[in-house]
């Protein structure tokens, strides 16, 4: 077998993917945008058997607090192709001193799930009922493999321990007058400012330093404009500024259109004052208006206030995947809320 970059034969690769589009959660043929979303130039490869494609896969290294991990996606009908692709992925991850590799499998793809288990992958989290096909509900499975056995000396950093992202004491807002309202374009600069506060950015998966914006500039607003993200804002009427926001993000997979992922941030001075509870109540109403059946989220193990908020809102733990660098090396906990 021979491995070549995807750009070696993008036309054949596109046809190969469309013949197996259910493996990435699509029914319709995949357009250029979705094709590049799943298999981007520079990080995607073809596994050739002669001149024919036996497998195609992408490999992405983690960034920011996900830097100890790598993730991959494989499309193939061949057990040999799957084995060879995962071998290359794991060797690449070890060369980059990654501790864990992850991938995802839709619950209806049982053969792939069993094949990955046979290769040593563990189902860390299963999001119940978040996949729909032919009127039946399936789980969305997040699998991982601990690469520790591949190292003579496991490359954990001794400085990665509790206290690395220690909270900063801030003065709480006094007698706020809170209200929930819709998101406005002019909210973005104000939200961007408080999202980058140390106490806020420490609780989300992106960002390392205070004032470092956690997403590509303009990227969030573009996703709102395209109808991929649906935000709600909590405002303090005394200062006429947003002090918290929650959003629902749509997955591109056609088999996951009845579910969205949730993200929430609250201004440091307003944490613990009921903003999160108000936002969670509002987002459940939004989810029902969007005709959703499930919403789900990820939170790092150790973020106790957030976990308590989610449990209070009715979310239940659906599993965990290791490898996040936060208070040392911790798990990312996945939680799901059933609405129907």
Secondary structure, 3 states (H helix, E strand, C coil): CEEEEHHHCHHHHHHHHHCCHHHHCCCCCCCHHHHHHHCCCCCEEEEEECCEEEEEEEEEECCHHHCCEEEEEEECCCHHHHHHHHHHHHHHHHHCCCCEEEEEEECCCHHHHHHHHHCCCEEEEEEEEEEEECCEEEEEEEEEEECHHHCCCCCCCCCCCCCCCCCCCCCCCCCCCEEEEECCHHHHHHHHHHHCCHHHHCCCCCCCCCCCCCCCCCHHHHHHHCCCEEEEEEEECCCCEEEEEEEEEECCCHHHCCEEEEEEEECHHHCCCCHHHHHHHHHHHHHHHCCCCEEEEEEECCCHHHHHHHHHCCCEEEEEEEEEECCCEEEEEEEEEECC
